[in-house]
Amino acid sequence: MTCKLSLELATREEALVWTETVVFAFTNVVAVFGNLLTFYAVYRNHRLRTITNMFVTALAVSDILMCTCCMPLTVVTLFHGRWIFGESYCLFQGFAALTFGIVAMVTMGVIAVNRFFCVVKPEKYLLLFKKQRALIYIVIVWCLAFAGSVPPFSFESKNSFKFQPGKAMCLYTFESNKAYTVTIECVYIAAPLTIIAVCYVKVFRSVSRSNRVFCPGVEPCQLRANVEEAKVTKTLVAVLLGFAFCWLPISVMDNVDATRGEPTIPRQVYLTYGFLVYLSSTINPFIYGIMNRQFRREYKALLRKITFFRRQSGSNNGSHNTDNDA
């Protein structure tokens, strides 16, 4: 089946080659720009420099690393119809994709725990979530990710990370070591998802209960704080749903391949797999922009500046051309 997928990748019609290449390249550019917008928004707006947004920024870091370290290799592969970068880069892309995927998943779990203590256990929040501790948590997340992505290098099989033509990228072959695959599924996917589900259920129950007990005599600032926390939590739940939309089909396909022991799915489905991997690193800035007013305001401000400078640059070029003609 791998040989068939390689042949299909190499013998695509020119129109299909350009379509796939342009779609992935466009996604790459949008992902980089969107995550840079997130950095800019948090940097420019002091009100966005919260503990929660430290984890949001950490998530953007893993996304932008995926955009810059993995996506361009897939774009070039789709254009050439084969892997041209050699074994070392293949190992790098496979290891990087696995690491950044784990970082994103575990960071989602930390964000959910952060929301839980902020809304449900506010008396413990300031003790557990200070800026220095938040940085330590982020470092721990990366250590856990490396602990999960390094073991394939020690396996006897030399094909733990290899080029998968259907996905147009190098990835860990989940069928190569079923024990490791089960460990990854349980420790880095099932456990964080369980934590996330429990935390958000308790958060929304707490918010709903608080809204019911609020009355006209309640301090306005207390009501406003509750509403703001509810809005922030809804935004982060939307991010989680976007992540799940991308990664649940990926997990299903990985489990199918691991069960069958070889790739058996059509190439276009596998290519959708690769697209969903990269889409998960692209959509978060759009979710922030749609659901969070402060992020949206900062995005618009930067886009206005870019438009203004482009117009100014165009005007200056036009005036120089006029002077030269004269």
JOCOR-V913558 format. One line per field, one symbol per residue. ss: DSSP state (H for helix, E for strand, L for the rest). phi: phi as a letter, one per 40 degrees, with the letter a starting at -180 (. if undefined). psi: psi as a letter, one per 20 degrees, with the letter a starting at -180 (. if undefined). Layout:
ss=???
phi=???
psi=???
This chain:
ss=LHHHHHHHHHLLLHHHHHHHHHHHHHHHHHHHHHHHHHHHHHHHLHHHLLHHHHHHHHHHHHHHHHHHHHHHHHHHHHHHLLLLLHHHHHHHHHHHHHHHHHHHHHHHHHHHHHHHHHHLLHHHHHHHLLHHHHHHHHHHHHHHHHHHHLHHHHLLLLLLEEEELLLLEEEELHHHLHHHHHHHHHHHHHHHHHHHHHHHHHHHHHHHHHHHHLLLLLLHHHHHHHHHHHHHHHHHHHHHHHHHHHHHHHHHHHHHHHHHLLLLLLHHHHHHHHHHHHHLLLLHHHHHHHHLHHHHHHHHHHHHHHHHHHHHHHHHHHHHHHHHHL
phi=.cccccccccbccdccdcccccccccdcccccccccccdcccccbccccbcdcccccccccccccccccbddccccccccgacbcgccccccccccccccccdccccdcccccdcdccccbcccccccbbdcccccccccdcccccccccddccccccbcbacbdccfacacccccaccccccccccbbcccccccccccccccccccccccccadccddccccccccccccccccccccccccdcccccccccccccccgacbcddcccccdcccdccccbcddccdccbbccccccdccccccccccccccccccccccccccc
psi=hghghgghghkqqghhghggggghgghgghgggghhhgggghghohiimrggighghhhhghghhghhhgghhhghghghjrpjirhghgggggggggghggggghhggggggghghhghmhhighghnrgghghgggghghghghhhihhhhiqhpikgprpohhikrprpohihnhghghgghggiggghhgggggghghghgggggghhiqrhiqphhggggggghgggghghhggghgghhghghghghghgghgijqpjqqghghhhgghhghhhjhhghhgghhioggggghghgghggggghgggghgghghghgghh.
